[in-house]
Every structure is written in C-alpha cells, then in structure tokens.
Amino acid sequence: MVIDDNLLEVVRQSLILTLKIAAPILGAGVLIGLTISIVQSVTSIQEQTLTFVPKIFGMVLVAVLLLSWIVAKIAEFATAMFSLYGPV
C-alpha cells in the first residue's frame, strides 16, 4: 500500500487544526470543572450534577465568543485544500 506524502500532510494539518479549535473550548471546561471541584471540596457539597450546567454554559460561551475565529481558521484550511488540489 502506497501512501502519498501529501495525503499524510493534509491529515496532519487537519488534526492540528482540530486541536487548535477544540483547545480553548475544552480548556474552559477544565478550568470551570476544576474551580467548581475546589469549591465543592471546600464547602463539602458533594452534588455530582452541580458541575455540568456551569461547564456546558462556559464551553458554549467560549465557543460563541470564538466563533468568528473558528470560522476563519476553517475557511483558511478549506481554501488551502481547494487551491492545493484544484478543480477536479
């Protein structure tokens, strides 16, 4: 099986772009979860469902705030892919 180096480079670039886009959203979820866990341990509140709503709200908020950046990065990648392979 012959694997083209260009194909591997495209897959690598797409995975890196995915990580760059997901990192801020997932980072917000981790920070919110860590903060709520610390508050829960200090106050001895052991409600497991308490972390879900703030995490979801925070992650959606970060996604909405970064939406223009995310769309710009995806558009850049799509433009690069279309210019790389051209019309079929």
Phi and psi restraints in degrees (value plus and minus 20) as a CYANA .aco file:
   2 VAL   PHI    -118.3   -78.3
   2 VAL   PSI     106.9   146.9
   3 ILE   PHI    -130.5   -90.5
   3 ILE   PSI     105.4   145.4
   4 ASP   PHI     -94.2   -54.2
   4 ASP   PSI     117.2   157.2
   5 ASP   PHI     -85.1   -45.1
   5 ASP   PSI     -52.8   -12.8
   6 ASN   PHI     -84.9   -44.9
   6 ASN   PSI     -58.2   -18.2
   7 LEU   PHI     -84.0   -44.0
   7 LEU   PSI     -63.4   -23.4
   8 LEU   PHI     -83.0   -43.0
   8 LEU   PSI     -57.5   -17.5
   9 GLU   PHI     -86.8   -46.8
   9 GLU   PSI     -59.3   -19.3
  10 VAL   PHI     -84.7   -44.7
  10 VAL   PSI     -63.3   -23.3
  11 VAL   PHI     -83.7   -43.7
  11 VAL   PSI     -62.4   -22.4
  12 ARG   PHI     -81.8   -41.8
  12 ARG   PSI     -65.1   -25.1
  13 GLN   PHI     -84.1   -44.1
  13 GLN   PSI     -59.3   -19.3
  14 SER   PHI     -88.0   -48.0
  14 SER   PSI     -58.2   -18.2
  15 LEU   PHI     -87.5   -47.5
  15 LEU   PSI     -59.9   -19.9
  16 ILE   PHI     -85.1   -45.1
  16 ILE   PSI     -61.4   -21.4
  17 LEU   PHI     -82.3   -42.3
  17 LEU   PSI     -61.5   -21.5
  18 THR   PHI     -80.9   -40.9
  18 THR   PSI     -63.3   -23.3
  19 LEU   PHI     -85.2   -45.2
  19 LEU   PSI     -60.8   -20.8
  20 LYS   PHI     -83.6   -43.6
  20 LYS   PSI     -57.8   -17.8
  21 ILE   PHI     -94.4   -54.4
  21 ILE   PSI     -59.9   -19.9
  22 ALA   PHI     -99.3   -59.3
  22 ALA   PSI     -45.7    -5.7
  23 ALA   PHI     -77.8   -37.8
  23 ALA   PSI     -67.9   -27.9
  24 PRO   PHI     -84.5   -44.5
  24 PRO   PSI     -56.7   -16.7
  25 ILE   PHI     -89.6   -49.6
  25 ILE   PSI     -66.5   -26.5
  26 LEU   PHI     -87.7   -47.7
  26 LEU   PSI     -55.2   -15.2
  27 GLY   PHI     -82.2   -42.2
  27 GLY   PSI     -59.8   -19.8
  28 ALA   PHI     -83.3   -43.3
  28 ALA   PSI     -60.8   -20.8
  29 GLY   PHI     -83.4   -43.4
  29 GLY   PSI     -60.6   -20.6
  30 VAL   PHI     -86.1   -46.1
  30 VAL   PSI     -65.7   -25.7
  31 LEU   PHI     -84.1   -44.1
  31 LEU   PSI     -62.6   -22.6
  32 ILE   PHI     -85.4   -45.4
  32 ILE   PSI     -63.5   -23.5
  33 GLY   PHI     -82.6   -42.6
  33 GLY   PSI     -61.7   -21.7
  34 LEU   PHI     -84.5   -44.5
  34 LEU   PSI     -63.1   -23.1
  35 THR   PHI     -82.4   -42.4
  35 THR   PSI     -65.6   -25.6
  36 ILE   PHI     -86.3   -46.3
  36 ILE   PSI     -56.8   -16.8
  37 SER   PHI     -84.4   -44.4
  37 SER   PSI     -60.5   -20.5
  38 ILE   PHI     -84.4   -44.4
  38 ILE   PSI     -64.0   -24.0
  39 VAL   PHI     -83.0   -43.0
  39 VAL   PSI     -60.7   -20.7
  40 GLN   PHI     -84.5   -44.5
  40 GLN   PSI     -60.1   -20.1
  41 SER   PHI     -91.8   -51.8
  41 SER   PSI     -52.7   -12.7
  42 VAL   PHI     -91.7   -51.7
  42 VAL   PSI     -59.9   -19.9
  43 THR   PHI    -113.3   -73.3
  43 THR   PSI     -20.9    19.1
  44 SER   PHI      40.1    80.1
  44 SER   PSI       8.1    48.1
  45 ILE   PHI    -110.4   -70.4
  45 ILE   PSI      98.5   138.5
  46 GLN   PHI    -132.4   -92.4
  46 GLN   PSI      22.6    62.6
  47 GLU   PHI    -105.8   -65.8
  47 GLU   PSI      97.2   137.2
  48 GLN   PHI     -91.7   -51.7
  48 GLN   PSI     -50.3   -10.3
  49 THR   PHI     -99.8   -59.8
  49 THR   PSI     -28.1    11.9
  50 LEU   PHI     -85.8   -45.8
  50 LEU   PSI     -46.3    -6.3
  51 THR   PHI    -102.3   -62.3
  51 THR   PSI     -43.5    -3.5
  52 PHE   PHI     -86.6   -46.6
  52 PHE   PSI     -69.6   -29.6
  53 VAL   PHI     -84.1   -44.1
  53 VAL   PSI     -69.0   -29.0
  54 PRO   PHI     -83.3   -43.3
  54 PRO   PSI     -56.7   -16.7
  55 LYS   PHI     -84.7   -44.7
  55 LYS   PSI     -66.0   -26.0
  56 ILE   PHI     -84.0   -44.0
  56 ILE   PSI     -64.6   -24.6
  57 PHE   PHI     -80.8   -40.8
  57 PHE   PSI     -66.1   -26.1
  58 GLY   PHI     -84.4   -44.4
  58 GLY   PSI     -61.0   -21.0
  59 MET   PHI     -89.1   -49.1
  59 MET   PSI     -58.1   -18.1
  60 VAL   PHI     -86.1   -46.1
  60 VAL   PSI     -59.6   -19.6
  61 LEU   PHI     -82.5   -42.5
  61 LEU   PSI     -65.1   -25.1
  62 VAL   PHI     -83.7   -43.7
  62 VAL   PSI     -61.6   -21.6
  63 ALA   PHI     -82.5   -42.5
  63 ALA   PSI     -61.3   -21.3
  64 VAL   PHI     -87.3   -47.3
  64 VAL   PSI     -61.6   -21.6
  65 LEU   PHI     -85.7   -45.7
  65 LEU   PSI     -53.1   -13.1
  66 LEU   PHI    -116.3   -76.3
  66 LEU   PSI     -11.1    28.9
  67 LEU   PHI     -79.3   -39.3
  67 LEU   PSI     -62.0   -22.0
  68 SER   PHI     -86.1   -46.1
  68 SER   PSI     -58.6   -18.6
  69 TRP   PHI     -85.6   -45.6
  69 TRP   PSI     -62.4   -22.4
  70 ILE   PHI     -82.9   -42.9
  70 ILE   PSI     -66.1   -26.1
  71 VAL   PHI     -83.9   -43.9
  71 VAL   PSI     -59.2   -19.2
  72 ALA   PHI     -83.8   -43.8
  72 ALA   PSI     -62.7   -22.7
  73 LYS   PHI     -84.9   -44.9
  73 LYS   PSI     -62.3   -22.3
  74 ILE   PHI     -86.8   -46.8
  74 ILE   PSI     -58.7   -18.7
  75 ALA   PHI     -85.6   -45.6
  75 ALA   PSI     -60.2   -20.2
  76 GLU   PHI     -80.0   -40.0
  76 GLU   PSI     -65.4   -25.4
  77 PHE   PHI     -84.5   -44.5
  77 PHE   PSI     -63.6   -23.6
  78 ALA   PHI     -83.8   -43.8
  78 ALA   PSI     -61.5   -21.5
  79 THR   PHI     -82.2   -42.2
  79 THR   PSI     -62.0   -22.0
  80 ALA   PHI     -84.3   -44.3
  80 ALA   PSI     -59.4   -19.4
  81 MET   PHI     -88.0   -48.0
  81 MET   PSI     -62.1   -22.1
  82 PHE   PHI     -88.5   -48.5
  82 PHE   PSI     -55.9   -15.9
  83 SER   PHI     -95.5   -55.5
  83 SER   PSI     -45.3    -5.3
  84 LEU   PHI     -90.5   -50.5
  84 LEU   PSI     -63.6   -23.6
  85 TYR   PHI    -120.8   -80.8
  85 TYR   PSI     -37.9     2.1
  86 GLY   PHI      46.0    86.0
  86 GLY   PSI    -195.6  -155.6
  87 PRO   PHI     -89.5   -49.5
  87 PRO   PSI     125.9   165.9
